[in-house]
């Protein structure tokens, strides 16, 4: 499996941001880490090994970025307003820097699918819903889609606009809704075992359904916990059956 590490100084985040790439061909899968982890997290937990057959066959080319959650929602020393500012800077980093990097290294026509587990699922979903003109779909595993689960009681307009469970019910802009509805790849997956919250996925699926947004909701059984063995099973299966 071809593996390349690169990166640059991000104007939006004002820091060096590395990125890992795997493979040569296929649609682009953009991985967003869980919690406060880094761009090599998915590799360390053997998810890349599980994806190797699809990478090596040219079905998918994977890109993995760093999290900045420990500089925003998971940083207990920061004020809520500053956490929200950092979140918006991360969004711009993805939209203005990472997506162009992916297109330069693939092609302008290459579809980009965001993907993440746990907190990465929320970010992946949020990034897609905010810019469905740049991002073509999402695979969200074991997520909650209400950002207030992470904000320790803080709530303002920027929390609202980064919390899909809050802003999607009130989204009535036809441009956004049309672009979101065009996607054939909105996949919400969850287990039902320890530390999973399948009701969060069911609730958000209901929100999407109320907006006429086609999507998959796949709730696995109680043997599937909020942990890497679950995600190592889920993601290859979806690459095999849905793409």
N, C-alpha and C positions, 0 to 999 in steps of 0.2 A: 504494500500500500504506500503510495507516494505521500510524503508528509513534509510540509514546509512551514517554518515559523518566520513570521515577519511582524511588522508593526510600524508605528510612526508616532510622532508627538501630536496629540490631538488638540487642535485649536479650541474645540468646544469644551473639553475637559481639562485642558492645560496640564497634561501629563502624558508620559509615554504609555501607549496602549498596544500591547502585543496582540497578535491574532494567529491562530493555527489553522492551516488548510490541509485537507486530506483529499487526494484523488486528482483526476484530470478533467473528467467529463461529467455530464448529467446536470440535472437541475441543482440549484444551490440550496443547501440546508444550513441555515444560520442558527447555531446553538447559543443559547443564553444560559449562563450557569445558574445553579441553585444557590440560594442564600448569598453568602459573601465569598463564594469560591472564584477560581480563576479560569483562564482560558484553556487550561490543560485538565480541568476536572473530569470532563467526559472521557478523556483518554485514560486517566489514572484509575477510573472505576470500570474500565474495560468495555465501555459502550462503543468505542471506536472498533474494538476487536469484533463486537457483535455486528457492526455495520460493514465490516471489511468486504464481505461478498458483494454488496451493492456498490461500494466505492470502487472496488477493483473491476467490476463489470461495466463501469461507466454509467450506472443508473443515477448516481448522486455524487455531488462534490460538496464536501462539508467544510464549513468555516465556523470557528469557535472563538468568541470574544471574552474579555474579562468582565466580571461583575463590578459595579461600583456601589453595591448595596451597603457595604461597610463604611461608605462615605455619605450615605443618605439614610434610608429607613432603618437600618440596623445599627446606626451609630447613636448610642444613648447620650452622647455628649453634645449633639447638635440640636439646635432649635428646629422645630417642625418646618418653619418657613425655609430654612436653609437646606433641609433635606429635600423639600419640594424643588427648590432651584437646582440642586444637583441632579435630581431625577430628570428634569427637563433638559439639562445639559447632556445627560446620557442619551436621551431620545434623539437629540440633534446629532450627537456623535454617530448613532446608527444611521439616521436618515441621510446626513450630509457627508459622512466619511466612509462608513462601512459598506453601505449599499453601492456607492460609486466604486469602491475598491473591488467588490465582488463583480460588478459589471465589467470593469476593466480587465479582470483576470478570467472572465468567462466570455460573455457577449451581452450586448444591450437587450437581446431577446430572452436571455436565460431567466426562467422563473426563480423567484426567491421565496422560500418557505421558512418562516421562523419556527423555532422549536425550543422547548425547555421543560424542565420538571420542577415541581414545587414552586418556589418563588419565581423561577425562570419561566414557568407556565404563564403566570400573570403578566410578566414583562413581554413574553412572546405574543400573547393575545393582544395586549395593549398596543404594541408596536404595529401589528398588522391592522388593527381597527383604526388607528390614527392615520395611517398612510397606506390604504389599500391600493393606491396608484403605484406605489413603489414595491410593495410586498404582496405576494400572490396567494398566501395562505398561511396556516398555522397548525402545528401539532402541539397541543398543550396537554401535559401529563401530570396528573396528581396536583392540580392547581386549585387555588381559590381566586376569585376574580373581583373580590372586594378589597381594595387596598387598605381600608381601615383596619383590617386584620393585622397590619404591620405598623401602623402609625402611632400606636400607644395613646390613642385618644385625640390626636391632632387631626383637625379637618379644616380645609379651606378650599378655594376654587381649584387649586392645583392638585390637591388630593382627588377632588371630584373628577377632574379631566384626565387623571391617570388611573382611574378605578372603573374598569369596564362595567361592573355591576351597577355603577351609579349613572354613568353617562349614556350607555346604550339605551336604556328605557326612554330617555328624553331626546334621542337622536332622531330628528325629522328632516335632516338635510338630504334631499334626493341624490345629490352627487355622491355623498359618502355611502348612503344605503345602496345605491346602484352598484358602486364599485365593490362593496363588501359582498353583495348578493351574487356577483359574478364568479366568485371564487368557488371552485370545486373541492377545496381543501381546507375546510375548517373542521378540525378533528379534536374532540375533547375526550380524553381518556382518564380513567381513574380506577384504582383498586378500591376494595372495601375493607381491607385489613387494618392492622395497627397503624395509627397515626394518619390514616387516609380520611378524607372528608368528601365522600361521594355526594353528599347532599349539596355541597357547594357547586359541583359540576352539574348536577341536575337543575339547581336553581338558575345557573347561568344559561344552560340549554333552554330553559323556559323563556328567559329574557330574549334570546336570539329567535326562538320560535315566534314570540309575540311580534317581532319586527319582520317576520317573513324571511329570515336569513337561513338558508340551507346549511346544515352542519351534521356531523356525526357525534353522537354521544355514546360512549362505550364504557360501561361500568363492569369491571371485573370483580371476581368473588372475594371472599374474606381471606383466602390464602395469599392474596396479593397485597403486600404491605407498602407503606410509604418508604421505599428503599430501592437501591440500585437493581437488584434482581428483577423487580417489576418493570423498571424502565428499560432494562436490557432485553426483556421479552416484548414489551409493547412496541418500541420504535422499529425494530427489524420487521415485525409482523405488518406494521402499517406501510412500511416501504415496499414490502412484498405484495400486499393486497390492494393498496389504494393508489399506488403511483406507477 
